Structures are given as C-alpha cells and as structure tokens.
Amino acid sequence: MEGQPQEEVERQAAANRLWQHGLHEDNVRYQQGNLFLVAQSLLAVAYSTILTSGSDTQPARVIAAFGIALTVIWVYVGHRHRRYSAALQRRIKSAVPDYAETSATCPPRGIGTTPVLVYVLPSLAAVMWTVLLLIT
C-alpha cells in the first residue's frame, strides 16, 4: 500500500474489518440455525421414542412443551441476530462500494433466505409441537 495516503489505507482497513465481521455474522446465523434444528430433531426423536414405548404420555407432553419453548427462543435469537446483521450489512454497503453495486444489481425477490431461516422454519416447528402437544 505504498504510495497511498494514510487516510485511504485506514479506510480500506476499516472496510476489510467490516467485511470480515459480516462474514462472521453470516456464519454465526447458519450455526445457530443448525444448533436449533439439531435440538428440535433430538426432541422429536425423544418424543416419538416415548410414545412408541407404550408408557405414560405425560413425558411426551413435557417434551412437546419444551419444544415450543425452544422454538420461541429460536425466533427471539434469530430476530435479534437478523436486526444486527441488517445494520451491519448497511454499514458494509456504505464502506464497500463493490458490494453495494452488486447488491443493487441483484435485489432480493420475494421473502428472501434470511426471513425463512429466522421466521418460517421456527414457525413450522411451533406448529409441529403444538399439534403433537394436542394429540398426546
């Protein structure tokens, strides 16, 4: 970066830090989603195991209630992370002109991926747990 003014070097370094932070936050979002999906899957296995064992259904109801609680936590965590990531993405667009230009040429259509991960998947899990709670 020889020959560039110090201010330009600092601006590029700040843009790089923002970009890396954005990549990190994307990674965190997917890891969180995976964690909640695995937890939901394990609860579903435990629920079905209890029901097929022929014993009392009360533990299955407890697991279904816990599944609903976990789903509420999933939505809360996802919503907060989505808001934070949106703010970070706005900063990245202002600091990295290439990213802003690419984003402008390919605007998202429809609901988008992030709202599906943050709201639709947990909603499906909530419906599943509610139905399972009602049928036991």
C-alpha positions as CSV (number, residue, x, y, z in Angstrom):
1,M,0.0,0.0,0.0
2,E,2.9,2.1,-0.7
3,G,2.1,5.5,-2.2
4,Q,-1.4,5.6,-0.9
5,P,-2.4,8.3,1.5
6,Q,-2.7,7.2,5.1
7,E,-6.5,8.0,5.2
8,E,-7.1,5.7,2.2
9,V,-5.1,2.9,3.9
10,E,-7.2,3.3,7.1
11,R,-10.5,3.4,5.1
12,Q,-9.6,0.2,3.3
13,A,-8.6,-1.5,6.6
14,A,-11.9,-0.5,8.1
15,A,-13.8,-1.8,5.1
16,N,-11.9,-5.1,5.4
17,R,-12.8,-5.4,9.1
18,L,-16.4,-4.7,8.3
19,W,-16.4,-7.3,5.5
20,Q,-14.8,-9.9,7.8
21,H,-17.3,-9.1,10.5
22,G,-20.2,-9.6,8.0
23,L,-18.8,-13.0,7.0
24,H,-18.5,-13.9,10.7
25,E,-22.1,-12.9,11.4
26,D,-23.4,-14.9,8.4
27,N,-21.5,-17.9,9.7
28,V,-23.0,-17.4,13.2
29,R,-26.5,-17.2,11.8
30,Y,-26.1,-20.6,10.0
31,Q,-24.5,-22.2,13.0
32,Q,-27.4,-21.0,15.2
33,G,-29.9,-22.4,12.8
34,N,-28.1,-25.7,12.7
35,L,-28.0,-25.9,16.5
36,F,-31.7,-25.2,16.9
37,L,-32.6,-27.7,14.1
38,V,-30.5,-30.4,15.8
39,A,-32.0,-29.7,19.2
40,Q,-35.5,-29.8,17.6
41,S,-34.7,-33.1,15.9
42,L,-33.4,-34.7,19.1
43,L,-36.6,-33.6,20.9
44,A,-38.7,-35.1,18.1
45,V,-36.8,-38.4,18.5
46,A,-37.3,-38.4,22.2
47,Y,-41.0,-37.6,21.8
48,S,-41.5,-40.4,19.3
49,T,-39.5,-42.9,21.4
50,I,-41.6,-42.2,24.5
51,L,-44.8,-42.6,22.6
52,T,-43.7,-45.9,20.9
53,S,-42.6,-47.3,24.2
54,G,-46.3,-47.6,25.3
55,S,-45.7,-45.9,28.7
56,D,-47.3,-42.8,30.1
57,T,-47.7,-39.9,27.7
58,Q,-47.0,-37.2,30.3
59,P,-43.3,-37.1,29.5
60,A,-44.1,-36.7,25.8
61,R,-46.2,-33.7,26.7
62,V,-43.4,-32.2,28.7
63,I,-41.1,-32.7,25.7
64,A,-43.6,-31.1,23.3
65,A,-43.9,-28.1,25.7
66,F,-40.2,-27.8,25.9
67,G,-40.1,-27.9,22.0
68,I,-42.5,-25.0,22.0
69,A,-40.3,-23.1,24.4
70,L,-37.2,-23.9,22.4
71,T,-39.0,-22.6,19.3
72,V,-39.8,-19.3,21.0
73,I,-36.1,-18.9,22.0
74,W,-35.1,-19.8,18.4
75,V,-37.3,-17.0,17.0
76,Y,-36.1,-14.5,19.6
77,V,-32.4,-15.2,18.9
78,G,-32.9,-15.2,15.2
79,H,-34.8,-11.9,15.2
80,R,-32.2,-10.2,17.2
81,H,-29.4,-11.5,15.0
82,R,-31.3,-10.5,11.9
83,R,-31.7,-6.9,13.1
84,Y,-28.0,-6.8,14.0
85,S,-26.9,-8.3,10.7
86,A,-29.1,-5.9,8.7
87,A,-27.5,-2.9,10.4
88,L,-24.0,-4.4,9.7
89,Q,-25.0,-5.0,6.1
90,R,-26.0,-1.3,5.7
91,R,-22.6,-0.3,7.0
92,I,-20.8,-2.7,4.7
93,K,-22.7,-1.3,1.7
94,S,-21.6,2.2,2.6
95,A,-18.0,1.2,3.2
96,V,-17.5,-1.3,0.3
97,P,-18.8,0.2,-3.0
98,D,-18.4,-3.0,-4.9
99,Y,-20.7,-4.8,-2.5
100,A,-23.3,-2.0,-2.7
101,E,-23.2,-2.1,-6.5
102,T,-23.6,-5.9,-6.7
103,S,-26.4,-5.7,-4.2
104,A,-28.1,-3.1,-6.3
105,T,-27.9,-5.1,-9.5
106,C,-29.3,-8.3,-7.8
107,P,-32.1,-7.1,-5.5
108,P,-33.7,-9.9,-3.5
109,R,-37.1,-11.0,-4.8
110,G,-39.8,-12.4,-2.6
111,I,-39.3,-13.2,1.0
112,G,-35.6,-13.9,0.9
113,T,-33.5,-16.5,2.6
114,T,-32.9,-14.9,6.0
115,P,-36.6,-14.4,6.9
116,V,-37.2,-18.0,6.0
117,L,-34.5,-19.2,8.3
118,V,-35.5,-16.8,11.1
119,Y,-39.3,-17.0,11.0
120,V,-40.6,-19.7,8.7
121,L,-38.6,-22.7,10.0
122,P,-39.3,-21.9,13.6
123,S,-43.0,-21.4,12.8
124,L,-43.2,-24.8,11.2
125,A,-41.5,-26.3,14.3
126,A,-44.1,-24.4,16.5
127,V,-47.0,-25.8,14.5
128,M,-45.5,-29.3,14.8
129,W,-45.0,-29.1,18.6
130,T,-48.5,-27.6,19.1
131,V,-50.1,-30.4,17.1
132,L,-48.1,-33.0,19.0
133,L,-49.0,-31.5,22.3
134,L,-52.7,-31.5,21.3
135,I,-52.7,-35.1,20.2
136,T,-51.0,-36.6,23.3
